[in-house]
Amino acid sequence: DGDSDFNDVDDDNDDSDDDDVINCLDDDVVSGSAASLSRSSSARNSRHNSASSSGRAAAAASAAAQSLNCLPSQIASLFPGVPPVLNFAGEGEYLESLPSELRRLLKWRLSSITPLVVKRVIGRSGFKISQKSDDWLGYFGKHMKPNGFRTIREYQKVNHFPGSFILGRKDRLWKGLQRMQRLHGRKAFGFAPTTYCLPGDLKEFKAAWDAASVGTAQQQQQRWIIKPPASARGIGIRVVNKWQQIPKKRPVIVQTYLSRPYLINGSKFDLRIYVYVTSFEPLKFYVHEQGLVRFASVQYSQSSKTLGNRFMHLTNYSVNKHSASYTNGNPTGSANSGSKGGGGSADGEGHKWSLQSLWAYLRRCGQSPERVWDSIKDLVAKTMISGESHIAAQVRLLCRRQYCVHELFGLDVLLDDQLQPWLLEVNISPSLHSNSPLDVRVKGAMVTDLMRLAGFQLPTGPPWPDDYSPTEEERAKRVYHTEQKAWQDRLGSLLDCLTPSDIRCLAHSLDEFGRAGGFQRILPVGGDRGLQYLRYMDQPRYSNLLLHCFLTCHGRREGIELARTCQAAPAGRLEARREMAPLDEKESQRVGFNCVNPQCRIFRLSATWDQSVNED
């Protein structure tokens, strides 16, 4: 469990943490007053039985004394017999005290690059940073070497998936998207600029260069952007328009430069979108409603004489913070202030805005931010799907449990002059450095939501949910419903008879959906959209089909009602009977169902949570 299991990687994390700092609450202080977050507890997050009355009394007394929000220390499941998950405190919040024997389990493994905003959240939530102990619960830091994932214990959770470089490296990301274009067409997967990986694609790139250079005017207009395949923070990136500027031997990627970006106050900008993946099998991921809009600090020009101006053509904070004209701005400004043509400081946030400020600006300009956001979420879904098969295989090979791994990705998206989103890159370690009150507000809220959604468990109860070994009958059902050529025809009968392992998957997912906070679920999803995403995947995975069918037939509202019904069941058993409205023939065709028995109205949920059924 030493540092030998970890790699130093070129990531997007700008934090400079001190390994000797253990007091989490003293970190991440910025000038000015950070916005205080009041994130009230949801009614569904009832107190778990394991929280002692003395702990509640102590927390209540502390809250009364300090006038702070006091939340339950654990979030109870909607289902009886299912272990609770740990709660995390946002800014201005405190948690009820756990019993002393449980508090001792709250250990977090130290990494030299654990972001300060993460340290603050876990510090408020009762965790102690452990430098030497190997019985920690969580880790947020460097990407691990493949064999390092094998050492993760069943109750531990690290913030990277094995194999996620297939998305995080620019060359591998493009190869994956290129493969998806061949399989499903450029119309569906043409949301990234055309890319060439040199020197391997040099011949193909030269042909494209020559084709675009016919005539003097065309030669002067063409622009290409060169990037190292595995760097971040704008390192090594430059815009070129001459063949002699292209490296011929060293590994680089060359992309078509998007020369007509949407401008605000004459400046180029891009979006940092936070995407959180809780699992690749089943594939479950979310996009946070809060993100950042990052402006170049010099107004944009298409003149070839400006191609060397990094402050004009690059939007990275790591680059533009060195510009004399760069400002962080004052986050107290209103997103509704400023004129239609305003930019930069019009929304009171200098060269960095929140996503909400951008949406407000677009509305004032008569644009539809909802349409833009929907297009971005579709881009996110297809990007994650492009790496699904590879990462899921790596998790099965290297990890003891699906629970042990999760990951936050930072997607960089540029809007062109038609407000069409383009994917620029994916960061596997997006910067959580908080250099301004805006960063503290956006990233602090996002990290708190992430920790709650992650579902950290204390190692005191039965394993849940993926340690259950399916029976032969359950295996036969999975094989039947995942046959490559027949899975779509068999979706309609998948819910006819739910197995104990089906219930585990559904209950775990319904609980997770309820903890999303500011994260919006992208997958799984029901209906036509969900079915199309399933078709993009390399192979039908049973758990993906199960969640799609359940959400198509019920949606989460019925799932919650189902959970409430199940809470009345005897302890240790989850059982319910529900009425299903039959799908008529037209509706069956619309959602892609060819039901074996479309008039089947009754299905039975049954699962036993006895530890004896959990096998290795």
Phi and psi in degrees as a GROMACS rama.xvg file:
@    title "Ramachandran Plot"
@    xaxis  label "Phi"
@    yaxis  label "Psi"
@TYPE xy
-95.0648  -178.967  GLY-2
-66.3072  -12.4632  ASP-3
-65.0769  -17.1997  SER-4
-81.5937  -1.698  ASP-5
-120.062  146.699  PHE-6
-105.976  141.838  ASN-7
-79.3184  123.075  ASP-8
-122.535  155.213  VAL-9
-77.7685  105.234  ASP-10
-123.465  -168.853  ASP-11
-107.487  22.6556  ASP-12
-97.5566  119.596  ASN-13
-95.7396  3.8643  ASP-14
-69.9183  143.604  ASP-15
-120.658  86.4399  SER-16
-87.3373  150.713  ASP-17
-97.0241  118.512  ASP-18
-61.2538  -23.0929  ASP-19
-85.1699  -8.66895  ASP-20
-82.5062  117.565  VAL-21
-109.466  -26.2978  ILE-22
-75.8685  99.4157  ASN-23
-61.9564  -33.0871  CYS-24
-75.7154  -11.4187  LEU-25
-90.645  -3.84193  ASP-26
-91.8829  168.504  ASP-27
61.7732  37.6946  ASP-28
-86.268  130.713  VAL-29
-120.028  158.155  VAL-30
-69.4924  144.447  SER-31
89.9071  170.171  GLY-32
-91.0489  125.784  SER-33
-73.1191  144.509  ALA-34
-63.73  134.186  ALA-35
-87.3899  128.436  SER-36
-97.8561  130.967  LEU-37
-116.801  90.9157  SER-38
-105.254  97.9358  ARG-39
-71.2249  152.991  SER-40
-74.023  139.015  SER-41
-75.5863  150.479  SER-42
-62.612  -27.3698  ALA-43
-72.6609  -19.4479  ARG-44
-84.9689  67.0961  ASN-45
-73.5164  158.641  SER-46
-68.928  139.628  ARG-47
-84.8651  149.963  HIS-48
-60.815  -25.0334  ASN-49
-73.7003  -14.6056  SER-50
-75.4218  123.581  ALA-51
-76.0416  155.125  SER-52
-66.128  -34.4428  SER-53
-65.2642  -38.2198  SER-54
-63.8823  -40.8509  GLY-55
-65.221  -39.9583  ARG-56
-64.5495  -41.4728  ALA-57
-64.6075  -43.4312  ALA-58
-65.8902  -38.7932  ALA-59
-64.9081  -40.4816  ALA-60
-63.8215  -41.9608  ALA-61
-63.3165  -41.292  SER-62
-65.6784  -40.5816  ALA-63
-64.9051  -37.0702  ALA-64
-71.2983  -36.5839  ALA-65
-104.686  -0.955256  GLN-66
53.7622  45.8858  SER-67
-115.404  158.284  LEU-68
-70.2796  129.59  ASN-69
-114.22  123.447  CYS-70
-113.264  157.904  LEU-71
-62.2825  144.831  PRO-72
-73.9111  -21.4792  SER-73
-132.137  150.996  GLN-74
-103.124  116.418  ILE-75
-72.7457  148.751  ALA-76
-72.737  154.86  SER-77
-72.5859  -12.5089  LEU-78
-113.383  136.746  PHE-79
-67.5794  145.008  PRO-80
81.8561  -3.47077  GLY-81
-96.4236  128.222  VAL-82
-59.9461  147.527  PRO-83
-75.0041  171.411  PRO-84
-119.442  160.384  VAL-85
-73.1752  141.964  LEU-86
-92.9713  159.151  ASN-87
-131.506  143.887  PHE-88
-94.142  131.703  ALA-89
-85.6112  -176.009  GLY-90
-60.6303  129.323  GLU-91
81.1331  10.8044  GLY-92
-118.499  153.047  GLU-93
-131.352  156.015  TYR-94
-107.469  149.405  LEU-95
-59.0187  149.484  GLU-96
-78.5992  133.18  SER-97
-77.1586  158.628  LEU-98
-56.8748  151.098  PRO-99
-57.5906  -36.683  SER-100
-68.4388  -23.0212  GLU-101
-89.023  -34.3542  LEU-102
-59.9386  -31.7806  ARG-103
-65.5505  -18.4367  ARG-104
-84.1537  -10.1501  LEU-105
-82.4571  80.0225  LEU-106
-120.474  140.393  LYS-107
-123.231  130.591  TRP-108
-75.2282  130.13  ARG-109
-76.7196  138.36  LEU-110
-128.904  149.036  SER-111
-66.0854  -17.1931  SER-112
-116.775  17.8537  ILE-113
-59.6937  119.726  THR-114
-61.9942  147.833  PRO-115
-62.2459  -35.8413  LEU-116
-65.4613  -33.2324  VAL-117
-68.6354  -42.73  VAL-118
-58.9855  -38.2732  LYS-119
-65.8244  -43.7266  ARG-120
-64.5302  -46.6298  VAL-121
-71.1972  -30.4029  ILE-122
-66.5632  -42.839  GLY-123
-64.0504  -23.602  ARG-124
-96.9867  10.7675  SER-125
93.3002  2.95144  GLY-126
-78.8977  147.419  PHE-127
-110.172  133.59  LYS-128
-76.7668  129.028  ILE-129
-108.949  125.146  SER-130
-91.8716  -27.2734  GLN-131
-122.813  -28.8738  LYS-132
-64.6964  147.911  SER-133
-109.087  12.8314  ASP-134
-108.185  34.9357  ASP-135
-73.7868  162.531  TRP-136
-100.009  -36.6853  LEU-137
-135.285  158.081  GLY-138
-147.713  137.511  TYR-139
-139.876  100.047  PHE-140
-171.577  -135.404  GLY-141
-66.6119  155.205  LYS-142
-71.0782  141.738  HIS-143
-89.1311  152.782  MET-144
-68.2931  154.919  LYS-145
-51.5496  -47.1844  PRO-146
-67.7605  -21.2638  ASN-147
-63.332  -31.3834  GLY-148
-66.2508  -26.4712  PHE-149
-68.7636  -22.5482  ARG-150
-86.6741  -7.69555  THR-151
-70.4406  128.486  ILE-152
-75.9846  164.278  ARG-153
-58.9417  -30.3999  GLU-154
-97.9743  2.46746  TYR-155
-97.9324  153.395  GLN-156
-138.136  125.889  LYS-157
-114.92  158.211  VAL-158
-93.9123  27.3596  ASN-159
-142.584  148.307  HIS-160
-93.1197  143.455  PHE-161
-63.7257  137.163  PRO-162
85.2543  4.24474  GLY-163
-71.8541  -7.29538  SER-164
-63.509  -16.8409  PHE-165
-63.7946  -22.0701  ILE-166
-101.636  -33.9563  LEU-167
-80.9657  -23.7447  GLY-168
-88.527  133.953  ARG-169
-63.351  -36.6918  LYS-170
-70.5384  -42.1793  ASP-171
-70.6518  -36.4626  ARG-172
-58.7642  -46.6667  LEU-173
-65.5131  -41.2968  TRP-174
-59.9457  -39.5615  LYS-175
-66.2982  -42.9158  GLY-176
-68.6106  -35.1143  LEU-177
-63.9953  -40.0301  GLN-178
-63.444  -41.4183  ARG-179
-66.5463  -32.8237  MET-180
-64.6992  -40.7395  GLN-181
-64.5303  -36.9073  ARG-182
-80.5397  -38.0542  LEU-183
-124.164  0.341119  HIS-184
97.2238  148.666  GLY-185
-70.5878  -25.2914  ARG-186
-61.8843  -38.6125  LYS-187
-80.9548  -36.3824  ALA-188
-120.737  26.0107  PHE-189
-96.4044  38.0086  GLY-190
-96.5441  8.45238  PHE-191
-118.432  145.932  ALA-192
-59.7626  145.864  PRO-193
-55.766  131.112  THR-194
-129.047  144.167  THR-195
-125.499  133.727  TYR-196
-100.637  106.549  CYS-197
-94.1473  148.834  LEU-198
-87.5948  -4.31364  PRO-199
-59.6334  -37.4599  GLY-200
-97.8837  18.8729  ASP-201
-60.4049  -43.4442  LEU-202
-63.4485  -44.6795  LYS-203
-65.2576  -39.9142  GLU-204
-65.8456  -39.6871  PHE-205
-61.739  -39.1648  LYS-206
-64.2982  -40.9645  ALA-207
-66.9673  -39.1412  ALA-208
-61.4602  -47.4261  TRP-209
-63.6239  -39.3562  ASP-210
-64.8853  -33.7059  ALA-211
-84.4915  -6.52885  ALA-212
-104.221  11.745  SER-213
-68.5325  116.134  VAL-214
92.5403  145.718  GLY-215
-63.556  -41.5822  THR-216
-62.811  -44.0241  ALA-217
-63.6814  -38.937  GLN-218
-63.5682  -38.8056  GLN-219
-71.7698  -26.4691  GLN-220
-84.9757  -25.6795  GLN-221
-71.2535  140.256  GLN-222
-132.088  139.981  ARG-223
-133.383  147.296  TRP-224
-116.63  129.444  ILE-225
-102.819  132.779  ILE-226
-137.408  141.065  LYS-227
-64.0126  147.783  PRO-228
-70.765  -20.5649  PRO-229
-136.035  29.2242  ALA-230
-104.012  176.046  SER-231
-149.641  178.063  ALA-232
62.0686  25.2544  ARG-233
79.4188  6.42967  GLY-234
-68.927  127.695  ILE-235
77.246  8.92506  GLY-236
-93.5588  134.821  ILE-237
-152.299  154.106  ARG-238
-102.053  132.363  VAL-239
-132.673  162.823  VAL-240
-143.167  13.9967  ASN-241
-127.177  139.046  LYS-242
-60.1116  -36.0306  TRP-243
-68.033  -13.0633  GLN-244
-84.0814  -7.72258  GLN-245
-85.3999  123.894  ILE-246
-65.3591  133.428  PRO-247
-100.95  -20.1771  LYS-248
-119.093  -35.3222  LYS-249
-83.9248  152.135  ARG-250
-67.5313  120.747  PRO-251
-146.861  163.504  VAL-252
-112.313  143.822  ILE-253
-122.213  124.412  VAL-254
-118.784  150.519  GLN-255
-58.7924  128.42  THR-256
-81.6315  127.417  TYR-257
-79.2442  95.5668  LEU-258
-88.5798  -3.44621  SER-259
-123.137  68.0696  ARG-260
-77.3637  158.113  PRO-261
-69.8437  131.702  TYR-262
-112.917  144.369  LEU-263
-123.842  122.282  ILE-264
55.9596  32.4226  ASN-265
79.7054  3.05105  GLY-266
-110.249  146.183  SER-267
-79.6233  151.213  LYS-268
-150.935  161.721  PHE-269
-133.073  172.411  ASP-270
-114.388  136.061  LEU-271
-100.849  112.897  ARG-272
-105.526  127.566  ILE-273
-95.1712  120.188  TYR-274
-118.974  127.148  VAL-275
-117.182  123.778  TYR-276
-107.617  119.908  VAL-277
-90.2905  -22.8055  THR-278
-163.928  146.496  SER-279
-103.455  -8.23773  PHE-280
-150.615  94.8738  GLU-281
-71.7274  159.366  PRO-282
-78.4763  111.91  LEU-283
-132.894  118.294  LYS-284
-148.991  161.288  PHE-285
-138.005  155.946  TYR-286
-121.052  137.125  VAL-287
-84.0844  142.234  HIS-288
-67.7688  -21.8969  GLU-289
-96.8269  136.5  GLN-290
-154.103  -174.598  GLY-291
-122.254  145.648  LEU-292
-112.53  119.075  VAL-293
-114.768  119.672  ARG-294
-96.7024  144.761  PHE-295
-68.5065  149.121  ALA-296
-91.2546  -3.25225  SER-297
-124.684  137.826  VAL-298
-60.5542  145.721  GLN-299
-76.9489  143.521  TYR-300
-142.202  143.83  SER-301
-89.8947  2.04992  GLN-302
-63.6239  136.123  SER-303
-64.874  -18.8567  SER-304
-71.596  -15.0426  LYS-305
-100.154  2.84938  THR-306
-60.6687  -26.1888  LEU-307
-84.0564  -1.23778  GLY-308
-85.6256  98.8395  ASN-309
-67.4015  -27.7231  ARG-310
-71.7668  -15.5858  PHE-311
-94.6652  -41.5883  MET-312
-99.0143  -17.3617  HIS-313
-110.437  142.761  LEU-314
-108.162  -1.96042  THR-315
-57.0322  134.916  ASN-316
-60.7289  -38.2516  TYR-317
-60.6851  -26.8883  SER-318
-86.4374  -51.4046  VAL-319
-75.1617  -17.7158  ASN-320
-63.7582  -17.5644  LYS-321
-88.3899  -4.36366  HIS-322
-78.1466  139.811  SER-323
-64.5839  -24.147  ALA-324
-95.7279  2.83943  SER-325
-77.5417  135.823  TYR-326
-135.087  142.114  THR-327
-78.6579  -27.8385  ASN-328
81.2861  -178.706  GLY-329
-114.091  112.199  ASN-330
-69.5953  -5.4851  PRO-331
-78.9728  -7.97275  THR-332
-66.2198  151.261  GLY-333
-84.2601  140.804  SER-334
-69.1862  -14.3985  ALA-335
-96.1617  0.786965  ASN-336
-84.5323  167.67  SER-337
88.5169  163.671  GLY-338
-88.5372  171.77  SER-339
-56.5547  -37.8041  LYS-340
-91.8761  3.48383  GLY-341
-70.166  164.946  GLY-342
-157.849  -160.468  GLY-343
43.445  -106.179  GLY-344
-85.8875  1.57069  SER-345
-59.1883  -35.628  ALA-346
-93.2082  12.3074  ASP-347
73.1015  19.523  GLY-348
-130.749  20.503  GLU-349
58.5992  -134.958  GLY-350
-90.2862  13.5247  HIS-351
-141.347  123.365  LYS-352
-113.921  166.405  TRP-353
-86.0993  160.262  SER-354
-59.0457  -38.3176  LEU-355
-62.7451  -34.3765  GLN-356
-66.0341  -38.9017  SER-357
-64.2881  -44.6893  LEU-358
-60.6886  -40.6953  TRP-359
-63.6815  -40.2268  ALA-360
-63.2898  -45.1012  TYR-361
-63.4296  -36.9128  LEU-362
-63.6225  -40.84  ARG-363
-64.3516  -26.2055  ARG-364
-88.3346  4.76433  CYS-365
80.6585  13.2984  GLY-366
-93.6071  169.186  GLN-367
-108.712  99.2041  SER-368
-64.4195  -26.9974  PRO-369
-62.878  -41.1455  GLU-370
-64.7709  -42.4487  ARG-371
-62.9961  -44.2262  VAL-372
-64.4639  -40.8714  TRP-373
-62.5188  -39.9219  ASP-374
-65.7864  -37.9257  SER-375
-65.5323  -42.8896  ILE-376
-65.1175  -35.0702  LYS-377
-66.2134  -40.9335  ASP-378
-60.5325  -43.1481  LEU-379
-61.3309  -46.1412  VAL-380
-59.0608  -47.4892  ALA-381
-68.9543  -33.1186  LYS-382
-64.5209  -46.617  THR-383
-65.0683  -38.8463  MET-384
-63.211  -32.7187  ILE-385
-62.8138  -24.976  SER-386
-106.581  2.33479  GLY-387
-59.8777  -49.0181  GLU-388
-62.9187  -45.666  SER-389
-65.8587  -47.4151  HIS-390
-69.3101  -40.2015  ILE-391
-59.6933  -40.0469  ALA-392
-65.3495  -39.4645  ALA-393
-66.8094  -37.7467  GLN-394
-64.52  -44.792  VAL-395
-61.9642  -35.4381  ARG-396
-75.9368  -37.7671  LEU-397
-111.236  -18.6079  LEU-398
-110.025  141.635  CYS-399
-69.3059  -35.7618  ARG-400
-141.02  150.626  ARG-401
-60.683  -32.6264  GLN-402
-57.2355  -29.152  TYR-403
-72.3605  -11.635  CYS-404
-133.703  143.407  VAL-405
-156.168  167.409  HIS-406
-158.437  140.513  GLU-407
-100.008  126.235  LEU-408
-111.366  147.034  PHE-409
-113.813  110.944  GLY-410
-95.605  129.903  LEU-411
-97.4705  122.617  ASP-412
-126.389  135.369  VAL-413
-114.374  138.575  LEU-414
-98.4087  128.065  LEU-415
-83.6761  -175.819  ASP-416
-67.8721  -10.0129  ASP-417
-100.914  9.31412  GLN-418
62.7248  27.7364  LEU-419
-86.1698  129.272  GLN-420
-80.2277  141.642  PRO-421
-126.418  132.087  TRP-422
-79.6925  124.306  LEU-423
-94.7586  -46.5203  LEU-424
-167.806  168.85  GLU-425
-122.352  129.144  VAL-426
-105.523  127.478  ASN-427
-85.2669  -13.2874  ILE-428
-133.264  70.4337  SER-429
-61.5963  141.182  PRO-430
-60.3038  127.292  SER-431
-111.518  16.1735  LEU-432
-62.4948  134.465  HIS-433
-113.694  93.335  SER-434
-97.0035  1.34413  ASN-435
-152.239  160.349  SER-436
-57.1119  -32.6908  PRO-437
-62.0364  -44.2667  LEU-438
-60.2764  -44.0153  ASP-439
-59.5278  -44.0371  VAL-440
-65.9545  -49.7408  ARG-441
-71.3757  -51.785  VAL-442
-72.8502  -34.4685  LYS-443
-63.3097  -45.6009  GLY-444
-64.6652  -41.0546  ALA-445
-64.9139  -44.3157  MET-446
-66.5832  -39.1804  VAL-447
-61.0195  -46.0046  THR-448
-60.9117  -40.091  ASP-449
-61.2772  -46.7261  LEU-450
-63.2824  -39.3721  MET-451
-67.3639  -40.1391  ARG-452
-70.4844  -28.2235  LEU-453
-61.0479  -31.2403  ALA-454
76.2362  47.3141  GLY-455
-65.6237  134.889  PHE-456
-120.678  147.564  GLN-457
-78.049  141.695  LEU-458
-80.4295  55.5427  PRO-459
-120.051  -9.22837  THR-460
-120.822  -169.506  GLY-461
-68.8236  147.037  PRO-462
-57.526  144.576  PRO-463
-157.918  137.508  TRP-464
-108.379  -2.99754  PRO-465
-103.119  15.8189  ASP-466
-93.6834  -4.76702  ASP-467
-72.4899  130.292  TYR-468
-91.0993  118.275  SER-469
-66.3517  150.579  PRO-470
-76.6713  172.283  THR-471
-60.9048  -38.332  GLU-472
-63.8752  -40.8081  GLU-473
-66.9435  -39.6037  GLU-474
-63.1307  -40.0199  ARG-475
-63.1244  -39.0626  ALA-476
-63.6637  -41.3593  LYS-477
-63.7478  -43.0231  ARG-478
-63.0053  -43.3978  VAL-479
-60.0852  -42.5911  TYR-480
-87.2189  -3.47258  HIS-481
-117.68  14.7767  THR-482
-62.525  130.181  GLU-483
-53.8998  -40.7794  GLN-484
-92.6195  -6.83813  LYS-485
-124.999  -2.72497  ALA-486
-62.7706  -35.0137  TRP-487
-68.8006  -34.8999  GLN-488
-71.4096  -19.3302  ASP-489
-104.47  2.93888  ARG-490
-59.7727  -37.3228  LEU-491
-62.1497  -24.7412  GLY-492
-101.663  2.94747  SER-493
-65.4832  -32.6659  LEU-494
-90.2238  0.399827  LEU-495
-60.7626  -38.0616  ASP-496
-139.945  100.838  CYS-497
-86.0659  135.196  LEU-498
-94.1646  166.578  THR-499
-54.9001  -39.1904  PRO-500
-69.2156  -31.7664  SER-501
-60.2801  -44.7502  ASP-502
-63.3716  -40.9523  ILE-503
-59.1461  -45.6194  ARG-504
-64.0019  -45.1695  CYS-505
-67.2189  -45.1612  LEU-506
-64.3121  -44.1012  ALA-507
-60.4646  -41.919  HIS-508
-70.5844  -40.8494  SER-509
-63.1347  -40.8793  LEU-510
-59.7995  -45.0603  ASP-511
-62.8542  -45.008  GLU-512
-57.8009  -35.0772  PHE-513
-73.1446  -14.147  GLY-514
-100.311  12.1741  ARG-515
-66.4704  -28.1501  ALA-516
59.251  -123.24  GLY-517
-82.5527  0.26886  GLY-518
-84.6726  136.999  PHE-519
-104.994  126.834  GLN-520
-70.6528  130.151  ARG-521
-101.373  -49.3768  ILE-522
-136.636  141.255  LEU-523
-77.8162  159.759  PRO-524
-149.59  149.193  VAL-525
-92.6625  -172.949  GLY-526
71.3426  -163.312  GLY-527
-59.7804  -43.3584  ASP-528
-63.4294  -44.5913  ARG-529
-63.4512  -38.5293  GLY-530
-64.5683  -39.1753  LEU-531
-65.2154  -40.5373  GLN-532
-64.1074  -37.1265  TYR-533
-61.5479  -37.9612  LEU-534
-66.8817  -26.3266  ARG-535
-74.4557  -19.5396  TYR-536
-75.6498  147.784  MET-537
-61.9782  -35.322  ASP-538
-147.439  149.766  GLN-539
-74.5151  119.392  PRO-540
-100.32  134.319  ARG-541
-56.6726  -44.5258  TYR-542
-63.8514  -34.8599  SER-543
-65.7421  -42.5261  ASN-544
-65.2455  -40.8122  LEU-545
-60.3927  -49.2853  LEU-546
-66.4921  -38.8686  LEU-547
-61.4122  -47.0149  HIS-548
-62.3015  -43.792  CYS-549
-63.3816  -44.0239  PHE-550
-70.5799  -30.3675  LEU-551
-67.8532  -43.4619  THR-552
-82.2763  -27.845  CYS-553
-124.198  -43.6908  HIS-554
76.7521  169.692  GLY-555
-72.7417  -28.8516  ARG-556
-60.6814  -47.6233  ARG-557
-66.0002  -32.7724  GLU-558
-62.5328  -39.1234  GLY-559
-67.2412  -42.3333  ILE-560
-59.6533  -40.78  GLU-561
-61.017  -43.5367  LEU-562
-63.0214  -40.3546  ALA-563
-64.6772  -37.8462  ARG-564
-62.4469  -41.3161  THR-565
-68.0115  -23.5851  CYS-566
-66.4015  -19.4878  GLN-567
-82.8319  -4.67731  ALA-568
-71.7002  159.181  ALA-569
-58.4187  150.43  PRO-570
-57.5277  138.738  ALA-571
84.5778  0.807562  GLY-572
-139.924  139.611  ARG-573
-121.598  113.867  LEU-574
-146.502  138.568  GLU-575
-158.874  156.9  ALA-576
-125.717  132.056  ARG-577
-127.588  146.529  ARG-578
-84.7933  131.593  GLU-579
-112.68  126.849  MET-580
-68.4769  129.482  ALA-581
-67.5029  147.515  PRO-582
-83.7398  126.88  LEU-583
-75.0602  171.857  ASP-584
-61.517  -40.513  GLU-585
-65.7554  -43.8877  LYS-586
-66.7576  -36.6049  GLU-587
-60.1633  -42.7983  SER-588
-68.5041  -34.7181  GLN-589
-64.6531  -41.1551  ARG-590
-91.5616  4.25993  VAL-591
84.533  17.4737  GLY-592
-97.2277  132.636  PHE-593
-115.505  83.9574  ASN-594
-67.1394  132.704  CYS-595
-64.9403  -40.4518  VAL-596
-138.4  79.0915  ASN-597
-66.3559  -15.3904  PRO-598
-90.853  1.70747  GLN-599
-65.1528  117.828  CYS-600
-103.167  -19.9491  ARG-601
-114.484  133.225  ILE-602
-135.591  159.808  PHE-603
-121.774  131.657  ARG-604
-104.372  125.193  LEU-605
-146.91  130.156  SER-606
-155.323  142.101  ALA-607
-109.55  128.831  THR-608
-99.273  24.2662  TRP-609
-67.8484  135.473  ASP-610
-61.3323  -22.6716  GLN-611
-65.9678  -20.7033  SER-612
-87.2428  -7.16932  VAL-613
-86.8989  112.69  ASN-614
-118.602  156.089  GLU-615
